[in-house]
């Protein structure tokens, strides 16, 4: 199974938990401004995702992966991202970034 983690710069970021492997990183720009960053993650078994609020007094929550939309294949996850990037007639782009080497490995206990 694959899930998509979303971060909004300046607001919050998500980080994969145990039993998750980050595969692809994507930037979403609307009207030239970075609005969101996505990570396609392979889910090896049920886990929790960290959602970290940025800024003063930010908090951290652990969200079970059962609440995330799951995709049967990486191609299906990419198709879901592509659908997000189509925002009417506005100038929206989705650009893949290079995956940091240390992010590829599975987080294990």
MMTF fields as JSON, N, C-alpha, C and O atoms, coordinates in Angstrom:
{
  "mmtfVersion": "1.0.0",
  "mmtfProducer": "UNKNOWN",
  "numBonds": 435,
  "numAtoms": 436,
  "numGroups": 109,
  "numChains": 1,
  "numModels": 1,
  "chainsPerModel": [1],
  "groupsPerChain": [109],
  "chainIdList": ["A"],
  "bondAtomList": [4, 2, 8, 6, 12, 10, 16, 14, 20, 18, 24, 22, 28, 26, 32, 30, 36, 34, 40, 38, 44, 42, 48, 46, 52, 50, 56, 54, 60, 58, 64, 62, 68, 66, 72, 70, 76, 74, 80, 78, 84, 82, 88, 86, 92, 90, 96, 94, 100, 98, 104, 102, 108, 106, 112, 110, 116, 114, 120, 118, 124, 122, 128, 126, 132, 130, 136, 134, 140, 138, 144, 142, 148, 146, 152, 150, 156, 154, 160, 158, 164, 162, 168, 166, 172, 170, 176, 174, 180, 178, 184, 182, 188, 186, 192, 190, 196, 194, 200, 198, 204, 202, 208, 206, 212, 210, 216, 214, 220, 218, 224, 222, 228, 226, 232, 230, 236, 234, 240, 238, 244, 242, 248, 246, 252, 250, 256, 254, 260, 258, 264, 262, 268, 266, 272, 270, 276, 274, 280, 278, 284, 282, 288, 286, 292, 290, 296, 294, 300, 298, 304, 302, 308, 306, 312, 310, 316, 314, 320, 318, 324, 322, 328, 326, 332, 330, 336, 334, 340, 338, 344, 342, 348, 346, 352, 350, 356, 354, 360, 358, 364, 362, 368, 366, 372, 370, 376, 374, 380, 378, 384, 382, 388, 386, 392, 390, 396, 394, 400, 398, 404, 402, 408, 406, 412, 410, 416, 414, 420, 418, 424, 422, 428, 426, 432, 430],
  "bondOrderList": [1, 1, 1, 1, 1, 1, 1, 1, 1, 1, 1, 1, 1, 1, 1, 1, 1, 1, 1, 1, 1, 1, 1, 1, 1, 1, 1, 1, 1, 1, 1, 1, 1, 1, 1, 1, 1, 1, 1, 1, 1, 1, 1, 1, 1, 1, 1, 1, 1, 1, 1, 1, 1, 1, 1, 1, 1, 1, 1, 1, 1, 1, 1, 1, 1, 1, 1, 1, 1, 1, 1, 1, 1, 1, 1, 1, 1, 1, 1, 1, 1, 1, 1, 1, 1, 1, 1, 1, 1, 1, 1, 1, 1, 1, 1, 1, 1, 1, 1, 1, 1, 1, 1, 1, 1, 1, 1, 1],
  "groupList": [{"groupName": "UNK", "atomNameList": ["N", "CA", "C", "O"], "elementList": ["N", "C", "C", "O"], "formalChargeList": [0, 0, 0, 0], "bondAtomList": [1, 0, 2, 1, 3, 2], "bondOrderList": [1, 1, 2], "singleLetterCode": "X", "chemCompType": "L-PEPTIDE LINKING"}],
  "groupTypeList": [0, 0, 0, 0, 0, 0, 0, 0, 0, 0, 0, 0, 0, 0, 0, 0, 0, 0, 0, 0, 0, 0, 0, 0, 0, 0, 0, 0, 0, 0, 0, 0, 0, 0, 0, 0, 0, 0, 0, 0, 0, 0, 0, 0, 0, 0, 0, 0, 0, 0, 0, 0, 0, 0, 0, 0, 0, 0, 0, 0, 0, 0, 0, 0, 0, 0, 0, 0, 0, 0, 0, 0, 0, 0, 0, 0, 0, 0, 0, 0, 0, 0, 0, 0, 0, 0, 0, 0, 0, 0, 0, 0, 0, 0, 0, 0, 0, 0, 0, 0, 0, 0, 0, 0, 0, 0, 0, 0, 0],
  "groupIdList": [1, 2, 3, 4, 5, 6, 7, 8, 9, 10, 11, 12, 13, 14, 15, 16, 17, 18, 19, 20, 21, 22, 23, 24, 25, 26, 27, 28, 29, 30, 31, 32, 33, 34, 35, 36, 37, 38, 39, 40, 41, 42, 43, 44, 45, 46, 47, 48, 49, 50, 51, 52, 53, 54, 55, 56, 57, 58, 59, 60, 61, 62, 63, 64, 65, 66, 67, 68, 69, 70, 71, 72, 73, 74, 75, 76, 77, 78, 79, 80, 81, 82, 83, 84, 85, 86, 87, 88, 89, 90, 91, 92, 93, 94, 95, 96, 97, 98, 99, 100, 101, 102, 103, 104, 105, 106, 107, 108, 109],
  "secStructList": [7, 3, 3, 3, 3, 3, 3, 5, 6, 6, 6, 3, 3, 3, 3, 7, 7, 6, 6, 3, 3, 3, 3, 3, 3, 3, 3, 3, 3, 3, 6, 6, 3, 3, 3, 3, 3, 3, 3, 3, 3, 3, 3, 1, 1, 7, 7, 3, 3, 3, 3, 3, 3, 7, 1, 6, 6, 7, 7, 3, 3, 3, 3, 3, 4, 4, 4, 1, 7, 7, 5, 1, 1, 2, 2, 2, 2, 2, 2, 2, 2, 2, 2, 2, 2, 7, 7, 6, 6, 1, 7, 3, 3, 3, 3, 3, 3, 7, 7, 7, 2, 2, 2, 2, 1, 7, 7, 7, 7],
  "xCoordList": [0.837, 0.0, 0.88, 2.01, 0.328, 1.029, 0.13, -1.086, 0.74, 0.022, 0.788, 1.969, 0.098, 0.706, 0.709, -0.339, 1.891, 2.018, 2.108, 2.765, 1.447, 1.387, 1.985, 1.712, 2.803, 3.336, 3.023, 3.05, 2.729, 2.506, 3.546, 3.447, 4.552, 5.625, 5.08, 4.223, 5.609, 5.187, 3.982, 3.661, 3.307, 2.13, 2.361, 2.276, 2.656, 2.892, 3.695, 3.778, 4.286, 4.979, 4.607, 4.285, 4.657, 4.388, 5.662, 6.446, 5.847, 7.022, 6.571, 5.741, 7.127, 6.727, 7.173, 8.185, 6.393, 6.728, 7.383, 7.9, 7.352, 7.928, 7.191, 6.008, 7.917, 7.357, 6.903, 6.027, 7.496, 7.167, 8.456, 9.494, 8.382, 9.543, 9.201, 8.333, 9.887, 9.669, 10.255, 11.42, 9.453, 9.903, 10.076, 11.09, 9.105, 9.155, 8.734, 7.823, 9.428, 9.152, 8.676, 9.268, 7.605, 7.009, 6.736, 6.343, 6.952, 6.6, 5.385, 5.314, 4.44, 3.245, 3.294, 3.333, 3.293, 3.309, 2.023, 1.563, 1.456, 0.256, 0.591, 1.005, 0.407, 0.758, 2.216, 2.532, 3.103, 4.534, 4.984, 6.185, 4.067, 4.416, 4.298, 3.312, 5.314, 5.285, 4.158, 4.177, 3.178, 2.026, 2.043, 1.553, 2.614, 2.62, 3.767, 4.272, 4.155, 5.141, 4.533, 3.928, 4.707, 4.134, 5.242, 6.275, 5.008, 5.904, 5.037, 4.085, 5.382, 4.724, 5.51, 6.728, 4.78, 5.387, 4.816, 3.61, 5.692, 5.24, 4.979, 5.83, 3.807, 3.393, 3.526, 2.796, 4.474, 4.718, 3.778, 3.477, 3.322, 2.296, 1.757, 2.329, 0.668, 0.044, 1.07, 1.933, 0.954, 1.923, 1.243, 0.018, 2.068, 1.58, 2.462, 3.668, 1.843, 2.534, 2.621, 1.645, 3.773, 3.922, 3.449, 3.873, 2.577, 2.146, 2.647, 2.22, 3.565, 4.245, 3.863, 4.177, 3.189, 2.833, 4.079, 4.843, 4.285, 5.457, 5.116, 3.946, 6.129, 5.926, 5.904, 6.032, 5.736, 5.738, 4.569, 3.431, 4.859, 3.822, 3.283, 2.242, 3.985, 3.541, 3.492, 4.267, 2.602, 2.473, 2.76, 2.899, 2.847, 3.104, 2.023, 1.721, 1.445, 0.44, 0.867, 1.565, 0.454, 0.672, -0.667, -1.623, -0.722, -1.962, -1.831, -0.908, -2.736, -2.677, -2.889, -3.704, -2.16, -2.258, -3.624, -3.96, -4.406, -5.738, -6.627, -7.626, -6.268, -7.045, -6.599, -7.234, -5.524, -5.007, -5.574, -5.829, -5.769, -6.189, -5.051, -3.896, -5.386, -4.368, -4.532, -5.64, -3.411, -3.377, -2.718, -1.742, -3.254, -2.77, -1.394, -0.666, -1.026, 0.26, 0.843, 0.147, 2.131, 2.764, 2.183, 2.09, 1.794, 1.182, -0.15, -0.462, -0.925, -2.195, -1.957, -2.715, -0.918, -0.573, -0.152, -0.546, 0.643, 1.042, -0.174, -0.257, -1.116, -2.328, -3.137, -3.698, -3.199, -3.904, -3.223, -3.9, -1.897, -1.164, -1.402, -1.6, -1.385, -1.618, -3.007, -3.175, -3.985, -5.338, -5.365, -6.1, -4.572, -4.496, -3.912, -4.305, -2.982, -2.293, -3.163, -2.821, -4.259, -5.178, -6.196, -7.174, -5.962, -6.808, -7.416, -6.989, -8.412, -9.079, -8.099, -7.293, -8.174, -7.295, -6.113, -5.341, -5.962, -4.85, -3.532, -3.503, -2.455, -1.114, -0.627, -0.048, -0.865, -0.461, 0.499, 0.258, 1.602, 2.582, 2.948, 2.914, 3.296, 3.75, 5.098, 5.198, 6.143, 7.502, 8.142, 8.121, 8.709, 9.372, 10.755, 11.492, 11.089, 12.403, 13.193, 12.618, 14.509, 15.383, 15.145, 14.994, 15.114, 14.901, 16.212, 17.188, 16.267, 17.472, 17.772, 16.859, 19.018, 19.413, 18.958, 18.455, 19.122, 18.763, 17.251, 16.815, 16.447, 14.999, 14.453, 13.304, 15.235, 14.743, 14.597, 13.734, 15.424, 15.436, 14.181, 13.562, 13.836, 12.686, 13.012, 14.07, 12.115, 12.277, 11.871, 10.77, 12.736, 12.433, 12.68, 13.476, 11.998, 12.167, 13.562, 13.863],
  "yCoordList": [-1.188, 0.0, 1.251, 1.247, 2.302, 3.578, 4.677, 4.657, 5.63, 6.796, 8.043, 7.982, 9.157, 10.441, 11.3, 11.55, 11.749, 12.65, 14.074, 14.327, 14.992, 16.384, 17.297, 17.15, 18.238, 19.286, 20.629, 20.763, 21.617, 22.979, 23.873, 24.157, 24.321, 25.133, 26.33, 27.076, 26.483, 27.569, 27.229, 27.97, 26.117, 25.711, 24.41, 24.368, 23.343, 22.049, 21.172, 21.433, 20.126, 19.129, 17.75, 17.573, 16.786, 15.4, 14.599, 14.854, 13.633, 12.77, 11.326, 11.008, 10.443, 9.034, 8.406, 8.789, 7.44, 6.713, 5.388, 5.18, 4.501, 3.169, 2.414, 2.64, 1.517, 0.642, 1.405, 0.943, 2.574, 3.386, 3.715, 3.956, 3.724, 3.998, 5.126, 4.969, 6.265, 7.399, 7.086, 6.705, 7.246, 6.893, 8.098, 8.207, 8.997, 10.147, 11.411, 11.406, 12.505, 13.812, 14.741, 14.77, 15.503, 16.38, 17.758, 17.88, 18.794, 20.166, 20.602, 20.366, 21.233, 21.748, 23.265, 23.858, 23.879, 25.342, 25.816, 25.261, 26.85, 27.482, 28.943, 29.664, 29.372, 30.736, 31.049, 32.169, 30.057, 30.235, 30.134, 30.168, 30.014, 29.978, 28.546, 27.857, 28.107, 26.774, 26.72, 27.442, 25.858, 25.749, 24.488, 24.482, 23.412, 22.145, 21.282, 21.453, 20.358, 19.344, 17.992, 17.804, 17.053, 15.728, 14.688, 14.859, 13.616, 12.467, 11.228, 10.988, 10.446, 9.154, 8.148, 8.019, 7.444, 6.539, 5.136, 4.965, 4.141, 2.746, 2.369, 2.55, 1.852, 1.455, -0.053, -0.799, -0.496, -1.93, -2.581, -3.769, -1.822, -2.272, -1.048, 0.037, -1.212, -0.082, 0.652, 0.04, 1.954, 2.785, 4.089, 4.212, 5.05, 6.395, 7.416, 7.22, 8.502, 9.6, 10.753, 11.058, 11.392, 12.573, 13.797, 14.024, 14.576, 15.859, 16.918, 16.98, 17.756, 18.722, 20.131, 20.541, 20.865, 22.251, 23.106, 22.958, 24.002, 24.866, 26.18, 26.549, 26.876, 28.17, 28.062, 26.982, 29.221, 29.316, 28.517, 28.66, 27.684, 26.905, 25.751, 25.183, 25.402, 24.3, 22.993, 22.779, 22.14, 20.856, 19.717, 19.928, 18.503, 17.325, 16.304, 16.049, 15.724, 14.687, 13.45, 13.548, 12.298, 11.043, 10.589, 10.358, 10.464, 10.098, 8.672, 8.385, 7.776, 6.405, 6.381, 7.133, 5.524, 5.44, 4.934, 5.072, 4.363, 3.903, 5.069, 4.861, 6.304, 7.472, 8.075, 9.004, 7.56, 8.102, 7.349, 6.147, 8.065, 7.421, 6.538, 6.962, 5.324, 4.371, 4.102, 4.126, 3.845, 3.564, 2.198, 1.87, 1.412, 0.054, 0.009, -0.97, 1.061, 1.079, 2.483, 3.459, 2.563, 3.884, 4.684, 5.91, 3.997, 4.671, 5.314, 6.421, 4.631, 5.178, 6.392, 7.36, 6.347, 7.502, 8.683, 9.818, 8.427, 9.504, 10.106, 11.323, 9.256, 9.745, 10.644, 11.649, 10.289, 11.118, 12.478, 13.502, 12.496, 13.764, 14.605, 15.816, 13.982, 14.697, 15.342, 16.471, 14.626, 15.185, 16.416, 17.365, 16.412, 17.573, 18.79, 19.921, 18.564, 19.665, 20.323, 21.403, 19.712, 20.311, 21.144, 20.62, 22.417, 23.32, 24.348, 25.502, 23.933, 24.842, 25.421, 24.698, 26.729, 27.401, 28.08, 28.776, 27.888, 28.513, 27.849, 26.696, 28.586, 28.094, 27.222, 27.724, 25.917, 24.974, 23.96, 23.437, 23.685, 22.711, 21.747, 22.082, 20.548, 19.508, 19.049, 18.568, 19.195, 18.896, 17.899, 18.078, 16.849, 15.834, 16.332, 16.922, 16.078, 16.403, 15.125, 14.043, 15.249, 14.106, 13.629, 14.441, 12.326, 11.74, 11.721, 11.142, 12.348, 12.259, 10.795, 10.043, 10.393, 9.009, 8.484, 7.364, 9.258, 8.789, 8.634, 7.935, 9.248, 9.152, 7.872, 7.513, 7.184, 5.987, 4.808, 3.952, 4.759, 3.571, 3.505, 4.521, 2.303, 2.064, 2.475, 2.13, 3.199, 3.495, 2.245, 1.728, 1.767, 0.575, 0.85, 1.722, 0.107, 0.331, -0.008, 0.127],
  "zCoordList": [0.0, 0.0, 0.0, 0.49, -0.56, -0.652, -0.102, -0.295, 0.582, 1.084, 0.659, 0.319, 0.688, 0.346, 1.598, 2.192, 1.995, 3.136, 2.599, 1.589, 3.278, 2.836, 3.895, 5.086, 3.446, 4.319, 3.677, 2.454, 4.506, 4.023, 4.694, 5.888, 3.921, 4.495, 5.284, 4.811, 6.499, 7.369, 8.229, 9.158, 7.938, 8.704, 9.457, 10.684, 8.707, 9.338, 8.395, 7.195, 8.958, 8.142, 8.658, 9.832, 7.765, 8.147, 7.952, 7.038, 8.825, 8.751, 8.894, 9.745, 8.047, 8.129, 9.449, 10.035, 9.888, 11.105, 10.781, 9.684, 11.754, 11.583, 10.485, 10.233, 9.844, 8.815, 7.577, 6.846, 7.34, 6.176, 5.432, 6.049, 4.114, 3.271, 2.297, 1.438, 2.433, 1.538, 0.17, 0.064, -0.875, -2.217, -3.136, -3.826, -3.154, -4.061, -3.339, -2.512, -3.674, -3.086, -4.198, -5.277, -3.94, -4.937, -4.339, -3.178, -5.154, -4.775, -5.585, -6.791, -4.918, -5.567, -5.509, -4.431, -6.672, -6.767, -7.412, -8.41, -6.822, -7.354, -7.607, -6.699, -8.86, -9.255, -8.901, -8.499, -9.051, -8.828, -7.382, -7.114, -6.453, -5.024, -4.494, -4.757, -3.746, -3.145, -2.121, -1.124, -2.377, -1.496, -0.647, 0.483, -1.203, -0.468, -0.966, -2.075, -0.113, -0.476, -0.144, 0.911, -1.071, -0.913, -0.918, -1.565, -0.191, -0.204, -0.412, 0.331, -1.436, -1.624, -0.795, -0.923, 0.053, 1.029, 0.834, 0.654, 0.873, 0.888, 2.339, 3.21, 2.572, 3.917, 4.012, 3.358, 4.842, 4.982, 5.991, 5.88, 6.957, 7.9, 8.61, 8.505, 9.327, 10.019, 10.877, 11.507, 10.882, 11.59, 11.984, 11.951, 12.355, 12.68, 11.978, 11.829, 11.551, 10.894, 11.884, 12.57, 11.96, 12.808, 12.031, 10.898, 12.641, 12.082, 13.049, 14.202, 12.557, 13.408, 12.965, 11.848, 13.837, 13.548, 13.676, 14.629, 12.719, 12.746, 13.43, 13.533, 13.892, 14.523, 16.033, 16.61, 16.652, 18.107, 18.678, 18.231, 19.656, 20.322, 19.5, 19.829, 18.434, 17.588, 18.351, 19.284, 17.964, 18.647, 17.675, 16.471, 18.222, 17.411, 17.737, 18.902, 16.685, 16.843, 16.078, 15.069, 16.551, 15.849, 15.281, 16.022, 13.96, 13.279, 12.749, 11.986, 13.139, 12.623, 11.105, 10.572, 10.43, 8.971, 8.516, 7.34, 9.398, 8.985, 8.55, 7.862, 8.948, 8.57, 7.233, 6.734, 6.655, 5.4, 4.208, 4.283, 3.109, 1.87, 1.378, 1.33, 1.018, 0.569, -0.913, -1.449, -1.562, -2.99, -3.185, -2.511, -4.104, -4.322, -4.971, -4.806, -5.713, -6.411, -6.383, -6.102, -6.678, -6.738, -7.907, -7.835, -8.977, -10.117, -9.717, -10.157, -8.892, -8.415, -7.521, -7.576, -6.704, -5.857, -6.725, -6.458, -7.761, -8.683, -9.382, -9.552, -9.785, -10.453, -9.514, -9.95, -8.24, -7.26, -7.121, -7.027, -7.108, -7.042, -8.291, -8.196, -9.437, -10.688, -10.684, -11.145, -10.169, -10.077, -9.179, -9.454, -8.107, -7.217, -7.923, -7.64, -8.833, -9.504, -10.569, -11.051, -10.942, -11.915, -11.162, -10.629, -11.125, -10.349, -11.282, -11.307, -12.05, -12.982, -13.987, -14.572, -14.182, -15.144, -14.468, -15.128, -13.162, -12.447, -12.827, -13.258, -12.661, -12.961, -11.804, -10.841, -11.906, -10.869, -11.477, -12.565, -10.755, -11.235, -10.117, -8.933, -10.534, -9.625, -10.145, -11.273, -9.327, -9.761, -8.806, -7.589, -9.382, -8.564, -8.138, -8.928, -6.865, -6.324, -6.125, -6.017, -6.078, -5.802, -4.37, -3.457, -4.183, -2.864, -2.095, -2.572, -0.898, -0.081, 0.258, 0.599, 0.169, 0.389, 1.752, 1.835, 2.807, 4.139, 4.301, 5.216, 3.463, 3.584, 2.981, 3.242, 2.192, 1.527, 2.487, 2.291, 3.51, 4.366, 5.23, 5.545, 5.595, 6.45, 7.887, 8.414, 8.501, 9.93, 10.693, 10.502, 11.536, 12.324, 13.79, 14.137, 14.658, 16.1, 16.571, 17.757]
}
